[in-house]
Amino acid sequence: MTEQLIDFVSGCGYGFSSVIIGQPLDTIKTRMQGLPSTTASSQASSVAKNLFVKEGIQGLYRGGVPLLIGGSFMRSAQFGVNGSVARYLKDNYSSPEMSSSQQQQPFWHVVVAGISGGLARGVVEVPTDFFKTRRQVEHMNWTYKEMLDGSGVTMVRNGGLFAMFMIYINGTNTLCQRGYIPRIIMTDDHTQLSSFARGAICANLAWLTVWPFDVVKTQRQSGNYGSTSTIGLLSTNLQTGRLFRGLVPGLVRAAITNGSSMVLYDYIHNLLTEKLLDTR
């Protein structure tokens, strides 16, 4: 229970800091994805300039309140469930020759735990992200039924996103231990990337893997695309070249926020481990 608490609290800090740091770029990304092409500029700089001139810094944090409330909980659920599932699999489905101190888990453990964490995040994120997106694209007329728009693609995106995030973390750990990564971006013991590098690099790789689903998720939640299905939007975006809309501000945001948030996550996690586990 103590280890689970540490994971959940550390994840909460990760989510809170990611909203504070990354919301302006998230607003730009969402407006590029969610507004129809006839009203949305294709350039991130133009979207940012127009919104800032119109509303100032408040406009760049549009939709931040619901995400600030839900962001801490969804990241808490993401990291907490991932850690709990990973420990369960290690305790019950590890091979006899795997020592209790061995850190590198089998690949399928990483995938299952990552998907579980992503789905747990999705349960919290669906309603909060709906309100955030509607605020960001200035579409405030909605019904309770519409709150579930895009819930399916959100769950698919989140399951894949966090699973890939954990896969890339484990993959870079292996590369670090084999000496393939520059030491300047590694921890002192050279077993993994430093906190900022781990969050920034692995998050960007994970987002690149699932980006088309993020575009469709935003469009479904924006209310600007009628009742078009997820498959229909994927097909349309592929034909119109909008499948990676908002990628640049999205990846810049992912690098800054996830890098910074991982630093805070590791700090909280190490501090609580020292206070609650090591002293015990």
C-alpha positions in Angstrom: 0.0 0.0 0.0 2.9 2.4 0.8 4.4 1.8 -2.7 1.1 2.4 -4.3 0.6 5.6 -2.4 4.0 6.8 -3.5 3.2 6.2 -7.2 -0.2 7.9 -6.9 1.2 11.0 -5.1 4.1 11.3 -7.4 1.8 11.1 -10.4 -0.4 13.8 -9.0 2.6 16.1 -8.8 3.5 15.2 -12.4 0.0 16.1 -13.6 -0.3 19.4 -11.8 3.1 20.7 -13.1 2.4 19.6 -16.7 -0.8 21.7 -16.8 0.9 24.8 -15.3 3.8 24.6 -17.7 2.3 23.2 -20.9 -1.3 24.6 -21.1 -0.5 27.5 -23.6 1.0 25.1 -26.2 -1.8 22.6 -25.6 -4.3 25.3 -26.4 -2.5 26.2 -29.6 -2.3 22.5 -30.6 -6.0 21.9 -29.8 -7.2 24.9 -31.8 -5.2 23.7 -34.8 -6.7 20.2 -34.5 -10.2 21.0 -33.5 -11.2 24.1 -35.5 -12.3 23.4 -39.1 -9.7 24.3 -41.8 -11.8 27.2 -43.0 -11.4 29.0 -39.7 -8.1 27.6 -38.3 -4.7 28.8 -39.4 -2.3 26.1 -40.3 0.6 27.9 -38.6 1.1 27.6 -34.8 2.6 31.1 -34.6 -0.5 32.6 -36.2 -2.8 30.8 -33.9 -0.8 31.9 -30.8 -0.6 35.5 -32.0 -4.3 35.8 -32.8 -5.3 34.3 -29.5 -2.9 36.4 -27.5 -3.9 39.7 -29.2 -7.6 38.8 -28.6 -7.5 37.5 -25.1 -3.9 37.9 -23.7 -2.2 35.3 -21.6 -5.7 34.2 -20.3 -6.6 33.0 -23.7 -3.5 30.8 -23.9 -4.7 29.1 -20.6 -8.2 28.7 -22.0 -9.7 25.4 -20.7 -7.0 25.2 -18.0 -9.3 25.0 -15.0 -11.0 21.6 -15.8 -7.6 20.2 -16.9 -5.9 21.5 -13.7 -8.5 19.7 -11.6 -8.6 16.5 -13.7 -4.9 16.6 -14.7 -3.6 15.8 -11.3 -6.0 12.9 -10.9 -5.5 11.4 -14.3 -1.7 11.4 -14.0 -2.0 10.0 -10.5 -4.2 7.2 -11.9 -1.8 6.6 -14.8 1.3 6.2 -12.8 -0.4 4.6 -9.8 -2.2 1.9 -11.8 0.9 1.2 -13.9 3.1 0.7 -10.8 0.5 -1.5 -9.1 0.0 -3.7 -12.2 3.8 -3.9 -12.8 4.4 -5.0 -9.2 1.6 -7.6 -9.4 2.9 -9.1 -12.6 6.5 -9.2 -11.2 5.3 -10.9 -8.0 3.0 -13.4 -9.7 4.3 -14.0 -13.2 8.0 -13.7 -13.1 10.3 -16.5 -14.0 12.0 -18.3 -11.1 15.5 -17.2 -12.2 14.5 -13.5 -12.1 15.8 -12.1 -8.8 13.6 -9.9 -6.6 16.0 -7.0 -7.1 16.0 -7.2 -10.9 14.6 -4.0 -12.4 14.1 -4.9 -16.0 10.8 -6.7 -16.3 9.7 -8.8 -19.3 8.5 -6.9 -22.3 4.9 -8.1 -21.9 4.8 -6.9 -18.3 5.7 -3.4 -19.5 3.0 -3.5 -22.2 0.2 -4.7 -19.9 1.1 -2.4 -17.1 1.4 0.6 -19.5 -1.9 -0.1 -21.2 -3.5 -0.4 -17.8 -2.1 2.9 -16.6 -3.2 4.6 -19.9 -6.8 3.2 -19.6 -7.0 4.4 -16.0 -5.9 7.8 -17.1 -8.6 7.7 -19.8 -11.4 7.1 -17.3 -10.6 10.4 -15.6 -9.5 12.3 -18.8 -12.6 11.8 -20.9 -14.9 14.2 -19.1 -12.2 16.7 -18.1 -10.7 16.8 -21.6 -14.1 17.3 -23.1 -14.6 20.6 -21.2 -11.0 21.6 -21.8 -11.4 21.1 -25.6 -14.7 22.9 -25.8 -13.3 25.9 -24.0 -10.2 25.9 -26.2 -12.1 25.9 -29.5 -14.8 28.3 -28.1 -17.7 25.8 -28.6 -19.6 26.1 -25.4 -23.0 24.7 -26.5 -23.1 21.1 -25.4 -25.4 18.3 -24.1 -24.6 15.7 -21.5 -24.8 13.0 -24.2 -21.9 14.8 -26.1 -19.6 14.4 -23.0 -18.9 10.9 -24.2 -17.9 12.0 -27.7 -14.5 10.7 -28.5 -14.3 8.5 -25.4 -13.5 5.4 -27.4 -10.6 6.9 -29.4 -9.4 8.6 -26.1 -9.1 5.3 -24.4 -7.3 3.8 -27.4 -4.9 6.7 -27.6 -4.2 6.7 -23.9 -3.6 2.9 -23.7 -1.2 3.1 -26.6 0.4 6.3 -25.5 1.4 5.3 -22.0 2.3 1.7 -23.0 4.7 3.2 -25.6 6.0 5.7 -23.1 7.0 2.9 -20.7 8.4 0.8 -23.6 10.6 3.6 -24.7 11.8 4.2 -21.1 12.7 0.5 -20.8 14.4 0.6 -24.2 16.5 3.7 -23.4 17.5 2.1 -20.1 18.9 -0.9 -22.0 20.7 1.5 -24.4 22.2 3.4 -21.5 23.4 0.3 -19.8 25.1 -0.8 -23.1 26.8 2.6 -23.5 24.9 3.7 -26.6 23.6 7.0 -25.0 25.8 10.1 -24.3 26.6 10.2 -20.6 25.7 13.9 -20.4 22.0 13.0 -20.5 22.3 10.0 -18.2 22.0 9.6 -14.5 25.2 9.4 -12.4 25.0 5.6 -12.3 24.6 5.4 -16.1 21.6 3.1 -15.9 19.0 5.4 -17.4 18.4 8.8 -18.9 18.3 11.8 -16.6 14.9 12.8 -15.4 14.3 15.6 -17.9 15.8 13.7 -20.8 13.7 10.6 -20.0 10.5 12.6 -19.8 11.1 14.7 -22.9 12.5 12.1 -25.2 10.3 9.1 -24.3 7.1 11.3 -24.2 7.8 12.7 -27.7 8.5 9.3 -29.1 5.2 8.0 -27.6 3.2 11.0 -28.9 4.6 10.5 -32.4 3.4 6.9 -32.3 -0.2 7.8 -31.5 -0.6 11.3 -32.9 -3.3 10.6 -35.5 -5.5 9.3 -32.7 -5.0 12.5 -30.8 -6.1 14.6 -33.8 -9.3 12.6 -34.1 -9.9 12.7 -30.3 -9.8 16.5 -30.4 -12.0 16.7 -33.4 -14.6 14.3 -31.9 -14.7 16.4 -28.6 -14.6 19.8 -30.3 -18.2 19.5 -31.6 -17.2 21.0 -34.9 -17.4 17.8 -37.0 -20.9 16.7 -36.4 -21.5 13.0 -36.0 -18.6 11.9 -38.2 -17.2 8.6 -36.9 -13.6 8.0 -35.7 -12.9 5.9 -38.8 -14.4 8.6 -41.0 -12.3 11.3 -39.5 -9.1 9.2 -39.8 -9.9 8.7 -43.5 -10.7 12.4 -44.1 -7.6 13.6 -42.2 -5.4 11.2 -44.2 -6.9 12.5 -47.5 -6.5 16.2 -46.5 -3.1 15.9 -44.9 -4.3 16.8 -41.5 -3.4 13.6 -39.8 -0.5 15.2 -38.0 -2.1 18.6 -37.5 -0.7 20.6 -34.5 2.4 18.3 -34.3 5.0 21.0 -33.8 3.4 22.8 -30.8 2.3 19.4 -29.5 5.9 18.0 -29.4 7.4 21.2 -28.1 4.8 21.1 -25.3 5.5 17.3 -24.7 9.2 17.9 -24.4 9.0 20.8 -22.0 6.2 19.6 -19.8 7.0 15.9 -19.6 10.7 16.7 -19.0 10.0 19.1 -16.2 7.2 17.0 -14.8 9.4 13.9 -14.7 12.0 15.9 -12.7 9.3 16.7 -10.1 7.9 13.1 -10.3 11.4 11.6 -9.5 12.0 14.1 -6.7 8.6 13.4 -5.0 9.0 9.6 -5.6 12.6 9.5 -4.2 11.6 11.8 -1.2 8.6 9.7 -0.3 10.5 6.4 -0.7 13.2 7.7 1.6 10.8 8.9 4.2 8.2 6.1 4.1 10.1 3.0 2.9 13.8 3.3 3.6 13.4 4.6 7.2 10.9 1.8 7.8 
